[in-house]
Amino acid sequence: MKDITKTIKILSSLADENRFIIIKELLLRDYCVGGLARKLNITEAAVSQHLKILKEVGLITGEKRGYYRHYRVNKEILKYVAKEIEVISEIKRESSVLCPPSNKNDCLLCRKGS
């Protein structure tokens, strides 16, 4: 998977409020589905669906402990996304001198066929 595709998939998985909260809770301690459901006041089925999405992008891992599976955050993936955001935040903007706001037709960047 290309870096940008990977980053977008990870960020998309975090864009849901419940999934973001799940990640925050799993950073504090390991939880099973039932524990997360009670903590978030949503159904176990809903938690399972959220966990599935988070697992698909590698943000969480699960470990079987007796009858239950407990989940934890893969911090390396969080660090990877943080680094990608840091990299794009450091991009230097180009001058917009080539795009005068007065006339779109005079702009070298906006002109059709450029």
N, C-alpha and C positions, 0 to 999 in steps of 0.2 A: 504494500500500500504506500502510495506517495506520501511524503511528509504533510503536505497541505490537506490531503484527503483524510489522513489519520487525525490531524489536529481538528479539522472541522467535525468529524464524527465524534470525537471526544467532547468537544465544546457543545455539540448538539445534544449529547446525552446529559450534559449538566444543565441545559437550558430549562429543564422541567424543575419546578420548585420542590416537589417531593424527592426527586433524585438528588438534587443539590443538598437537601436536608439529610437524606440517607448518607451521603458521602461525609457530611459534617459529623453525623452521629457515629459513623464507622471509624472516623479518625479518633474519636474519644475512647471507643471500646468495640470489641467484636459483638455482633448481634446475630441471632437467628431470625428467620422470617417473622415468627410470632412476636418476638420482642420488638422488632421494628414496626410491626403493624400496630401494636399497643402504643408505642412511642409517638407514632405519626397519626394515630387515630384513623387508620384506613384499613381495608381488608387485607388479609394475608395474600389473597389472589392479586391484589393491586401491587403489593410489595414484591411479590414474585415476578411480576411483569417488569417492574422498575429494575429489579436486580438483574434480570435477563439482559436488559439493555446495557446496564453498566458492566456486566461480565463480557458482553460482546466486544466492547471497546477496550477491555483489559483494565478497567478502573478498579474492579474488585476481584477478589478470589474467595473461594469457599472451601472450608475444611470440615469434613464430617467428624462430629464429636458425639459418639453414641448414636442416639436416634436423630439428632438435629445436625444441620449444617450451619456453621457460623461463618460470617463474612467479615472481611477486612479490606481496607483500601490498599491498592498498589501505589504507594507514594511515588515511585519512579515515573509512573504515567502522569501524575499531577505535576511533578517537577518538569517533565518533558513539555507539557502544555504551557506551564508558566514561562519556561525558557523561550518557547515559540512566540508567546505574546510579548516578552521582553524584546526579542529580536525585531518584531515588526514595529514596536514602539520607538525603536532607535532609527528607523528609516528616515533619511533626510528628504525633505520635500524639494521638488524641483521648482524653479522659478516659474511663475505663471505669466511671464512677460510675453510669451508667444500667444497668449489667449487674452486679447484685450476685451473687456466686457462690453465695449460699445458696439461691435459688429461681429456676429458669429462668422460671417462669410470671410472676414479678414484673418480669422484665427487659423494658424497652421495646424493646430491640433484637432480642431473641430471640422475642418473642411472635408467634404466627402472626397474619397479617393486618396486621402493622405496615407 
